[in-house]
Amino acid sequence: MTPREIVEALNKYIVGQNEAKRAVAIALRNRYRRSQLPAEMQEEITPKNIIMAGPTGVGKTEIARRLAKLLSAPFVKVEATKFTEVGYVGRDVESMIRDLVEASVRMVKAEKLESVKVEAARAAENRLVEILANGKKPTPQNQNPLLALLPGQKSSEPEPTPAEKEQLRNRRKDVRENLRAGYMEEILVDLEMEDNGPPQELMPGMTMELNLNDMMGGILPKKTKIRRVTVKEARKILEQEEGQKLIDMDEVYSTAVERAEKEGIIFIDEIDKIAGAGAANGPDVSREGVQRDILPLVEGSTVSTKYGPIKTDYILFIAAGAFHVSKVEDLIPELQGRFPIRVNLHSLTQADFKAILSQPENAVTKQYAALLEVDHVRITFTDEALDAIAQYASMANELDENIGARRLHTILETLLEDVSYNAGGDFPMVDLSIDAAYVNNHLSPSIAGKDLKRYIV
């Protein structure tokens, strides 16, 4: 996609902030340009990381999130303040890279599963037919796994007669037809599933999966459990299992690591909270330490993950913060130099609020309309109502804390509280037009009494 096309796609969901949109669009296009260069030139070109400064609720996180979704790139969002907690400083900053690889693995695995979806569905249907036609309940393998290594432990069933085979064949045919017609969706079946159990917790907040069978080279039979589910749910479980058998996980891991290295995006939020003002003691020392721990990742280093080493040289880092108390210049100079592109996002105006209510494809008014239509209430907003809502949102942000576009959720919850409470879906479809008078009647008391605070978590 060209930078212009990227900005046009972002405009469908985010109002204003054109400077920030242009900056990220150019950064993403430069990745494509770099991929078209000779290998020796590619090694010399690194991403130009971006730092966005602006108040909360103006679209910093949404720009990065929509961008990653638009380009199907591995994306992870981390809070810079997380690394100021006890036990994190100087030790676990690399977890953001591991999280990025995990996100990349999930993305590549989902793509591979989608590519074998037809074959997996066919195999799952065959297994369902066998389960329903045979009518035998599976037994979980909970016996001593070492017994499976001894001779004579496996019991064999008698060979069915030709008449029994013919009867089973006809039964399978009938079951398959009924399955495809959707007549058996609510029938309960017993599925034999692998029992992995929960991961073992070594320390609070740290988990590790211990698999004895993997340690012994897979010679032990897997422990299984029986789960009773409907045919509809069983089909999903079996399709997942069959899909897993059809994909090469080693290829998934190698592709995921490569994609994370070349296309990964890490969004570091609240970076202003670790920007010190030059003090030499107290929490400012910890903040500067976190900055110095992040610096090698942004400069380019190799991080070990369970999927193999990953180079961070070509990962795009986007940092963001409100910078109310501190300034970008309060970051250590080395880290500032690794974020050469700086973008300022402006506070939202009343006109911006109105645009947010009406223009984006996922506008909050459309979301509430869709929710209430489930309970047979079809609401519409007049243009004057949108003006009034935008005015109240702007006024509330001035009277209380400025929380940006998130204020609109507060306003609409207050505005539609009575409708949401009384709508129960037990009456025919009702049309409700929200006009300026309705908005004024429901919001004026709330603004006057600053009652909106009760919706802010």
RAPEWO-V156772 format. One record per backbone hydrogen bond with DSSP energy under -1.0 kcal/mol. CO is the residue of the C=O (numbers start at 1). NH is the residue of the N-H. Records with the same first field share a line. If there is no record, write none. Layout:
CO = NH, NH
This chain:
2 = 6
3 = 7
4 = 8
5 = 9
6 = 10
7 = 11
10 = 13, 14
12 = 361
17 = 21
18 = 22
19 = 23
20 = 24
21 = 25
22 = 26
23 = 27
24 = 28
25 = 29
26 = 30
28 = 32
29 = 33
30 = 34
31 = 35
34 = 37
38 = 42
39 = 43
49 = 341
50 = 319
51 = 343
52 = 321
53 = 345
57 = 405
59 = 63
60 = 64
61 = 65
62 = 66
63 = 67
64 = 68
65 = 69
66 = 70
67 = 71
68 = 73
74 = 265
76 = 267
78 = 269
79 = 82
80 = 83
81 = 84
82 = 85
85 = 88
88 = 91, 92
92 = 95
93 = 96
94 = 97, 98
95 = 99
96 = 100
97 = 101
98 = 102
99 = 103
100 = 104
101 = 105
102 = 106
103 = 107
104 = 108
105 = 109
106 = 110
107 = 111
108 = 112
109 = 113
110 = 114
111 = 115
112 = 116
114 = 117
116 = 120
117 = 121
118 = 122
119 = 123
120 = 124
121 = 125
122 = 126
123 = 127
124 = 128
125 = 129
126 = 130
127 = 131
128 = 132
129 = 133
130 = 134
131 = 135
140 = 142
144 = 147
146 = 149
147 = 150
161 = 165
162 = 166
163 = 167
164 = 168
165 = 169
166 = 170
167 = 171
168 = 172
169 = 173
170 = 174
171 = 175
172 = 176
173 = 177
174 = 178
175 = 179
176 = 180
177 = 181
178 = 183
179 = 182
184 = 187
185 = 232
187 = 231
189 = 229
191 = 227
193 = 225
200 = 208
203 = 206
206 = 203
208 = 200
211 = 215
212 = 216
213 = 218
214 = 217
223 = 195
225 = 193
227 = 191
229 = 189
230 = 234
231 = 235
232 = 236
233 = 237
234 = 238
235 = 239
236 = 240
237 = 241
238 = 242
239 = 243
240 = 244
241 = 245
242 = 246
248 = 252
249 = 253
250 = 254
251 = 255
252 = 256
253 = 257
254 = 258
255 = 259
256 = 260
257 = 261
258 = 262
259 = 263
260 = 264
264 = 316
265 = 76
266 = 318
267 = 78
268 = 320
269 = 80
270 = 273
271 = 274
272 = 275
282 = 285
283 = 287
284 = 288
285 = 289
286 = 290
287 = 291
288 = 292
289 = 293
290 = 294
291 = 295
294 = 298
295 = 299
296 = 300
301 = 312
303 = 310
305 = 308
310 = 303
312 = 315
316 = 266
317 = 50
318 = 268
319 = 52
320 = 271
321 = 54
327 = 330
328 = 331
332 = 336
333 = 337
336 = 339
341 = 51
343 = 53
349 = 353
350 = 354
351 = 355
352 = 356
353 = 357
355 = 359
360 = 363
363 = 367
364 = 368
365 = 369
366 = 370
367 = 371
368 = 372
369 = 373
372 = 377
373 = 376
376 = 430
378 = 432
380 = 434
382 = 386
383 = 387
384 = 388
385 = 389
386 = 390
387 = 391
388 = 392
389 = 393
390 = 394
391 = 395
392 = 396
393 = 397
394 = 398
395 = 399
396 = 400
401 = 403
403 = 406
404 = 407
405 = 408
406 = 410
407 = 411
408 = 412
409 = 413
410 = 414
411 = 415
412 = 416
416 = 420
417 = 421
418 = 422
419 = 423
430 = 378
432 = 380
434 = 382
435 = 439
436 = 440
437 = 441
438 = 442
439 = 443
440 = 444
443 = 447
444 = 448
445 = 449
446 = 451
451 = 454
452 = 455
453 = 456
